[in-house]
Structures are given as structure tokens and as C-alpha cells.
Amino acid sequence: MWSYFWHEHPAFWCICGYLFFEYFRPQSIYPMIDFLPWTKLFLVLSLVLSVVDGKAQAKFSTSHFILLLLTLWVFLSYSYAYDKAFYQAHIIDYLQWPIIFIAITRVVSTKERFYVFLMIFFVCNLKLSIGTAKIWLMSGFANMGGNLNGPAGFFQNSGELAIEMLIMFGLSLGLYKAYFNNEPRFGKFIILLAIGTSIATLIGAGSRGSQIALIFIVLIWFRSALLKPTQLIFGAIIILIIWLNFPEAQKARFSTIGTDRPSLQRQLYWQNGYEIIRSHPIGGVGFYGYIPYYYDHFPDDMLYASVGLPHNIFIQVGTDLGLVGLLLYCALILAPLLKTRPYFAAHAKGSAPIRVIRPILAGLNYGFVGFLVAGQFVSVVYYPYMWIYLALTVSATGAFPLPSGRAR
């Protein structure tokens, strides 16, 4: 794989460099190299160099079309934004993702490129899961009270770190199904290590929403386990490990759901978010307008000194962009799930390439479902989870088309 990487086009090197610096964060480990905006640099170079990359593709999928409409609606929301200063300060939080999506789907265009790119994604997340799981294990399985953090960047906060571990857990399950039986001992060890450390970090991070999502993924993965005793045993072991290693303080936190101060504030955010959508149904209050609007209209519903985002991805989009934006966002969620559905049909199981990519797509989908479940309790619309998943799915289905041509 390493030899193949260096024989590839520089455009592919650069998009892999972006992924490496975004997820592995060497600039945080070694501050001496943190003198350039590496992620932006690699991203721009990948797009520029893709013009002379013979393998780069410019296919326009359903996801591209929906994303284009959503982006145009985000731009249009400036005309009626409740607070244009907030819009201008945060618009890059959204705009980076269409650019990254286009770069990945354009350059990661072949089976070989997809495998290398996916393995870099996996290794970077493995480094993250091992490092954070080690911190929790060295604490003696203590309740860290949300203080288990990742490196500076998108996953520094324990809640965001936990959601990334949901993505990692889902992908690891997919790799387990795709490769475990044919891997040597070291390969088996790495896959099991990825599953175990992602679970450990999810427990240690203490995010109740992500822990609920973890159980949800396990239940989906083993939904047919009654017909497969091996899977049933494996699933029971995972659930037992999760329960036995749950700190007592975290178990107690579940008994206070709906009554503690964070839960009460979250309920106020949701209730008032619904009110904002009801009073501004078409376009919401403009991109990133929730916080200033809440300050001005619901000052009595603040249990903390400052206002946060609505702690729900759908309310976040609905208040930002109204029902039109919410409809486009939901369409963007459904597009990759519908695109991958034919890969799981009975007729697709016989093709050798499809047999390989099928469990990987399933693992990506499981992680994405975990994000959707956890996203009911946090505002993470403009974090990498969905956008990288979307790019990986579109790249995978483009590199591994169904013989029937049904994946468009």
C-alpha cells in the first residue's frame, strides 16, 4: 500500500495529507511544525493538482446536487439573517465542507485510492482511540466528568470525541466482517483493538447521548444474531464489557436524565427552537442566527451565563435555514443511505468486489446512524462526521459501481 501511495499522482498525496493533518493532528503533537495552515494548504493543492490528474473525476451525483441546493440556500439566508455579523463570522464553518466533499469525491476515484484513503482514515482514528482509551484506563476506569479530551481541533471536546468514536466503532465492525476471517493474527489484533479502544473511549468520555448511540449500533449490528450463535455471543460480550466497565457515577447520571440542569437547559433549547421554526418556517433566522436570536427573545430561559446552540442537529438546521433548509438536509442524509442500499440486496452478494465493499459500506452506515442518534443531544451539524461520511460513501460507490449500474 505504501509503495502504491508514492506512485500515485500528487493530487492524491495532497488529499491524503489533508486527511492526515485533520485527523492525526501531527501539528498538535509537534508544535514546531505548526507554522502553516496545513489542512487548508493540502486541500487547495489537491483541488488545483486534480486538474492535471488523469484519474480525477467530475461526476455529479445526487448528493452533489442536493449539496449545491443547500449551499445556495445558505447563501440566500444572508439576505434575511437575524444577525449578519454572526453569519459572516461562522459561514466558513459550513463552506469548508462542500469544498472538502468535492475534493475527496473528485480525487478518490478508484478502488485502490479508496482503500488507501480509508486506511489512512482508519489509522488516524485508531491513534485517537488508543490514546484516549489509554488515558481512561490509566485513570482506573474513573468517571472523568467530560474531561477525556482529544487533540486540539474538532475532537478536543469529550462529546465530539465520543461521536468520532461512534464513527470508528461502526467502521471497525465493517472491517471485522470484511477481513477478520482472512487476516493474520496481527490484522485480527488491530481490528479487535479498534473495536475495544473505541468502546473504552466512548465510556470514558461520559457522553450519555453517544453511549445511547453505541447501544443502538450494537443492537442494529446484531439484529439477526438469533440466527447466528457466534454473533449473538460476540454481541453479548460487547454489551457485558460496556456494562461492567461503566463507572458508577456515569450509571447514576442516567438516572438524572431529564431532571439535571444540562437536561433542563437542553429541553428549553429544544422548546424554543421549535418556537423559532414555527415563527420563521420558510427560512429560519439565517445561518447561525440561533444564538443571537435566543439572547434577545428568550432571556428568561437561560440556566447558564451564556447561550449555546440548540443541542439537536435538526433543530440547529431548522432554526438556521427553516423548513426548506431542513428538507434539503434530510435529503442529504437519505441520499447516501439510499445509494448504498442496492449493495446489500441479494443479487449484489455474488460479485467479488461488491463482497469486499459491502461490509465496509455497512460499517460506515452504522457509524453514521450513531452520529444521527447522538446528534439528537448535541449541535454538530458543521463538524466532520456527516460530511466525511458522505464523501467516503460517494467515493466508494463511484469506485465500486454495481454491475447493473444501479448506483448513481
Buried (B, 14 or more C-beta within 10 A) or exposed (E): EEEEBEEBBBBBBBBBBBBBBBBBBEBBEEEEEBEEEBBEBBBBBBBEBBEEBEBBBEEEBBBBEBBBBBBEBBEBBEEBBBBBEBBEEBBEEBBBBBBBBBBBBBBBBBEBBBBBBBBBBBBBBBBBBBBBBBBBBEBEBBBBEBEBBBBEBBBEBBBBBBBBBBBBBBBBBBBBBBBEEEBEEEEBEBBEBBBBBBBBBBBBBBBBBBBBBBBBBBEBBBEEBEEEEEBBEBBEEBBEBBEEBBBEEBEEBEEEBEEEEBBEBBEBBBBBBBEBBEEBEEBBBBBBBBBBBBEEBBEEBBEEEEBBBBBBBBBBBBBBBBBBBBBBBEBBBEBBEEBBBBBBEEEBEEBEEBEBBBBBBBBBBBBBBBBBBBBBBBBBBBBBBBBBBBBBBBBBBBBBEBEEEBBE
